[in-house]
Amino acid sequence: MNGASTIALVRVVADKYREMMKAKVIVMPKAAVLDPQGNAVRDAMRHLGMPEVRSVRIGKYMEIDIKGQNGELEPRLHRLCRDLLSNPVIEDYALQTAESGDQENRKRKLKKKSS
């Protein structure tokens, strides 16, 4: 491989990664919902020498790599989080996308549509 083809290959690889977006999803039980798995972990932690532990909530964490970065992706991701990745009756989710930029300002939590 000569120098020009190596540079071209690097550009193709770099362009490929520029088109990728990473979404991070955290799904947790709602505060009002009992979490028996969390209670079991809390009890085990106390039994194993951590009596200070007051509560544990068990959730799910997902990282999703997505090809493309158009403006329509985030609303579609929210719908998938609501309809597939979480159960909106008993769980809340937070969605963060690398495309969104600032981590603190872009983290969003879906609120129940009808309160």
C-alpha positions as CSV (number, residue, x, y, z in Angstrom):
1,M,0.0,0.0,0.0
2,N,1.5,3.4,-0.9
3,G,1.1,6.6,1.0
4,A,-1.8,8.0,-1.0
5,S,-3.9,4.8,-0.6
6,T,-3.1,4.7,3.1
7,I,-4.4,8.3,3.5
8,A,-7.5,7.5,1.5
9,L,-8.2,4.5,3.7
10,V,-7.8,6.6,6.8
11,R,-10.2,9.1,5.4
12,V,-12.8,6.4,4.7
13,V,-12.5,5.0,8.2
14,A,-12.7,8.5,9.7
15,D,-15.8,9.3,7.7
16,K,-17.3,6.0,8.7
17,Y,-16.9,6.9,12.4
18,R,-18.1,10.5,11.9
19,E,-21.4,9.1,10.8
20,M,-21.9,7.1,14.0
21,M,-23.8,8.2,17.0
22,K,-23.8,6.6,20.4
23,A,-26.9,6.6,22.5
24,K,-26.8,5.7,26.2
25,V,-30.1,4.5,27.8
26,I,-30.7,4.0,31.5
27,V,-33.9,2.4,32.6
28,M,-34.9,2.4,36.3
29,P,-38.0,1.4,38.2
30,K,-40.1,4.4,39.2
31,A,-39.7,5.5,42.8
32,A,-43.2,4.4,43.7
33,V,-42.6,0.8,42.4
34,L,-41.3,-1.9,44.6
35,D,-37.9,-3.3,43.6
36,P,-37.6,-6.9,45.0
37,Q,-34.3,-7.5,43.2
38,G,-32.9,-4.2,44.7
39,N,-34.1,-5.3,48.1
40,A,-32.4,-8.7,47.8
41,V,-29.1,-7.0,46.9
42,R,-29.5,-4.5,49.8
43,D,-30.1,-7.4,52.2
44,A,-27.1,-9.3,50.9
45,M,-24.9,-6.2,51.2
46,R,-25.9,-5.7,54.8
47,H,-25.3,-9.4,55.5
48,L,-21.8,-9.1,53.9
49,G,-20.7,-6.2,56.2
50,M,-22.3,-3.1,54.8
51,P,-25.1,-2.3,57.3
52,E,-25.0,1.3,56.2
53,V,-26.7,0.5,52.9
54,R,-30.3,1.9,53.0
55,S,-31.6,1.1,49.6
56,V,-30.6,-0.4,46.2
57,R,-32.4,0.1,42.9
58,I,-31.6,-2.3,40.0
59,G,-32.0,-1.0,36.5
60,K,-30.7,-1.6,33.0
61,Y,-28.0,0.3,31.1
62,M,-27.6,0.1,27.3
63,E,-25.2,1.6,24.8
64,I,-26.5,1.8,21.2
65,D,-24.3,2.6,18.2
66,I,-26.3,4.1,15.4
67,K,-25.2,4.8,11.8
68,G,-26.1,8.4,10.9
69,Q,-26.7,11.6,12.8
70,N,-29.8,13.2,11.3
71,G,-32.2,15.3,13.5
72,E,-34.9,12.7,13.3
73,L,-33.0,10.0,15.2
74,E,-33.5,11.4,18.8
75,P,-37.3,11.5,18.7
76,R,-37.3,8.0,17.2
77,L,-35.0,6.8,19.9
78,H,-37.3,8.2,22.5
79,R,-40.2,6.3,21.0
80,L,-38.1,3.1,21.0
81,C,-37.1,3.6,24.7
82,R,-40.7,4.1,25.6
83,D,-42.2,1.3,23.5
84,L,-39.4,-1.3,23.6
85,L,-36.7,-0.7,26.1
86,S,-38.8,0.3,29.1
87,N,-42.2,-0.3,30.5
88,P,-43.6,3.2,31.0
89,V,-46.1,2.0,33.6
90,I,-43.4,1.0,36.1
91,E,-40.1,2.4,34.7
92,D,-38.5,5.7,33.7
93,Y,-35.7,6.1,31.3
94,A,-32.9,8.6,30.6
95,L,-31.6,9.0,27.0
96,Q,-28.2,10.6,26.2
97,T,-26.9,10.9,22.7
98,A,-23.3,11.8,21.8
99,E,-24.7,13.9,19.0
100,S,-26.6,16.0,21.7
101,G,-23.3,17.3,23.1
102,D,-23.3,18.5,26.7
103,Q,-24.0,15.5,28.9
104,E,-25.8,17.3,31.7
105,N,-27.9,19.6,29.5
106,R,-29.0,16.9,27.1
107,K,-29.9,14.1,29.4
108,R,-33.7,13.7,29.1
109,K,-36.2,11.8,31.1
110,L,-39.5,10.8,29.6
111,K,-42.5,12.0,31.6
112,K,-45.7,10.1,31.5
113,K,-47.8,11.7,28.7
114,S,-51.1,11.6,30.7
115,S,-50.6,12.4,34.4
